[in-house]
């Protein structure tokens, strides 16, 4: 009887160590993959390109949060439909009071999001527009910004238009000049009133091999030189990112 108890204790200890080591290896590989070098190169502008950029208005790039830049999950939220959390560790956690309930979220950053934000903030006035509530969106944007001054303005659920349980985003609350603004969002409903001012990106749910943000950089690099963003985006019938 005593030997069985010792065997069980040893087995339990070995299992716990194995799980710890496996989790550590997964985390290590995730870090290696996440911090792999971004291959998009930014070259100095030619005199012609500099002149072109000087004669066009600086554009506004509107970015969605959930499933575009990040994915968040919580097991104790009545609004979360996920049956189980992602198998990777979150980049950070946050707690928000929703309908008088304290809800804890695990937040995962899309691969290359930090480098993406660093680059596009040099090209555009970057604005966040999320259907999340203020308290939720503010914490996440502050963590993404990381004191870099990337986001010029932030808009939340109270700025959206609710329709049948969904939320559409009115770009005119940001600017009346629709020639100089476009949104990157995973939900076509969000920009249904502005189909020629949008690029649809595939929804992201913690796929660590995803490179959608990285693949968008050449497109966004070119978009800043046009007079009217609609003249380009109207030509894409699906309005999806590469």
SULKADA-V895597 format. One record per residue. N is the residue number from 1. RES is the residue in one small letter. PHI is phi in whole degrees, 0 to 359 (none if undefined). NEAR is the number of other ideal C-beta (glycine too) atoms within 8 Angstrom. D_LAST is the distance of its C-alpha to the last C-alpha in whole Angstrom. Layout:
N|RES|PHI|NEAR|D_LAST + N|RES|PHI|NEAR|D_LAST
This chain:
1|x|none|4|64 + 2|x|294|5|63 + 3|x|296|6|61 + 4|x|297|7|59 + 5|x|296|8|58 + 6|x|294|8|58 + 7|x|297|8|55 + 8|x|296|8|53 + 9|x|297|8|53 + 10|x|297|8|52 + 11|x|298|8|49 + 12|x|297|8|48 + 13|x|295|8|48 + 14|x|296|8|46 + 15|x|298|8|44 + 16|x|296|8|43 + 17|x|295|8|43 + 18|x|300|8|40 + 19|x|296|8|38 + 20|x|296|8|38 + 21|x|296|8|37 + 22|x|298|8|34 + 23|x|296|9|33 + 24|x|296|8|33 + 25|x|296|8|32 + 26|x|300|11|29 + 27|x|296|10|28 + 28|x|296|8|29 + 29|x|295|8|26 + 30|x|296|11|24 + 31|x|295|8|25 + 32|x|298|8|24 + 33|x|291|10|21 + 34|x|293|8|20 + 35|x|263|5|22 + 36|x|297|6|20 + 37|x|300|3|20 + 38|x|279|7|17 + 39|x|270|5|16 + 40|x|285|8|14 + 41|x|261|4|18 + 42|x|252|5|19 + 43|x|256|4|21 + 44|x|300|3|24 + 45|x|289|7|24 + 46|x|285|6|26 + 47|x|305|6|29 + 48|x|293|6|27 + 49|x|295|9|24 + 50|x|298|9|26 + 51|x|295|8|28 + 52|x|300|9|25 + 53|x|292|10|24 + 54|x|286|6|28 + 55|x|261|5|28 + 56|x|248|10|25 + 57|x|285|7|25 + 58|x|294|8|23 + 59|x|271|13|20 + 60|x|249|13|20 + 61|x|256|14|17 + 62|x|261|15|18 + 63|x|242|12|16 + 64|x|280|15|17 + 65|x|258|12|19 + 66|x|294|11|19 + 67|x|67|10|16 + 68|x|248|14|14 + 69|x|259|11|16 + 70|x|217|14|18 + 71|x|226|12|20 + 72|x|238|10|24 + 73|x|217|12|26 + 74|x|211|10|30 + 75|x|279|7|33 + 76|x|257|5|35 + 77|x|258|9|33 + 78|x|290|4|34 + 79|x|260|5|31 + 80|x|260|8|29 + 81|x|265|4|28 + 82|x|289|7|27 + 83|x|281|3|30 + 84|x|211|3|30 + 85|x|288|7|28 + 86|x|302|10|25 + 87|x|277|5|27 + 88|x|250|10|26 + 89|x|285|7|28 + 90|x|290|10|26 + 91|x|286|7|26 + 92|x|198|6|28 + 93|x|237|8|30 + 94|x|212|10|32 + 95|x|235|8|34 + 96|x|226|11|34 + 97|x|273|8|37 + 98|x|236|10|36 + 99|x|51|3|38 + 100|x|70|4|41 + 101|x|245|7|39 + 102|x|279|6|38 + 103|x|246|11|35 + 104|x|259|9|33 + 105|x|246|13|30 + 106|x|261|11|28 + 107|x|246|14|25 + 108|x|243|13|22 + 109|x|271|10|20 + 110|x|296|13|16 + 111|x|307|12|15 + 112|x|74|10|15 + 113|x|295|12|16 + 114|x|295|9|19 + 115|x|293|9|18 + 116|x|303|12|15 + 117|x|295|14|18 + 118|x|299|10|20 + 119|x|283|11|18 + 120|x|293|12|16 + 121|x|291|11|20 + 122|x|277|5|21 + 123|x|261|10|19 + 124|x|228|11|20 + 125|x|277|8|22 + 126|x|267|13|20 + 127|x|234|14|21 + 128|x|264|13|21 + 129|x|222|12|22 + 130|x|238|11|22 + 131|x|276|9|24 + 132|x|285|10|26 + 133|x|289|10|30 + 134|x|306|8|31 + 135|x|299|8|32 + 136|x|292|12|29 + 137|x|294|15|27 + 138|x|295|10|29 + 139|x|296|10|29 + 140|x|294|14|26 + 141|x|295|12|25 + 142|x|295|8|28 + 143|x|291|10|27 + 144|x|291|14|23 + 145|x|292|11|25 + 146|x|54|7|28 + 147|x|63|4|30 + 148|x|264|8|27 + 149|x|68|6|27 + 150|x|285|9|24 + 151|x|267|11|24 + 152|x|283|5|26 + 153|x|215|7|26 + 154|x|224|10|26 + 155|x|232|12|26 + 156|x|235|13|27 + 157|x|304|11|28 + 158|x|295|6|31 + 159|x|267|9|29 + 160|x|272|12|27 + 161|x|252|7|28 + 162|x|285|6|29 + 163|x|214|8|29 + 164|x|53|3|30 + 165|x|84|4|29 + 166|x|249|8|26 + 167|x|228|11|25 + 168|x|258|12|23 + 169|x|245|15|23 + 170|x|267|9|25 + 171|x|293|13|23 + 172|x|290|7|26 + 173|x|287|6|28 + 174|x|268|11|26 + 175|x|202|9|27 + 176|x|274|4|28 + 177|x|271|7|26 + 178|x|285|11|23 + 179|x|281|9|22 + 180|x|241|11|21 + 181|x|222|14|19 + 182|x|208|13|16 + 183|x|242|17|15 + 184|x|251|13|12 + 185|x|211|15|13 + 186|x|273|11|13 + 187|x|251|9|16 + 188|x|300|9|16 + 189|x|296|9|20 + 190|x|299|12|19 + 191|x|243|15|18 + 192|x|300|8|20 + 193|x|272|6|22 + 194|x|224|10|20 + 195|x|297|9|17 + 196|x|264|8|16 + 197|x|235|13|16 + 198|x|213|14|13 + 199|x|236|14|10 + 200|x|271|11|9 + 201|x|249|14|8 + 202|x|296|8|9 + 203|x|298|7|13 + 204|x|244|13|14 + 205|x|229|7|18 + 206|x|78|9|18 + 207|x|287|6|17 + 208|x|284|9|17 + 209|x|266|6|15 + 210|x|296|9|12 + 211|x|228|8|10 + 212|x|300|12|7 + 213|x|295|14|9 + 214|x|296|13|10 + 215|x|292|9|6 + 216|x|283|14|6 + 217|x|303|12|10 + 218|x|299|9|10 + 219|x|295|10|9 + 220|x|291|12|11 + 221|x|298|9|14 + 222|x|285|8|14 + 223|x|298|11|14 + 224|x|290|12|17 + 225|x|268|8|19 + 226|x|275|10|19 + 227|x|285|6|22 + 228|x|226|7|20 + 229|x|298|14|17 + 230|x|293|10|18 + 231|x|293|9|18 + 232|x|264|9|14 + 233|x|290|13|13 + 234|x|289|8|16 + 235|x|278|5|14 + 236|x|260|9|11 + 237|x|296|3|13 + 238|x|261|5|11 + 239|x|53|10|10 + 240|x|252|9|7 + 241|x|289|11|4 + 242|x|300|7|0
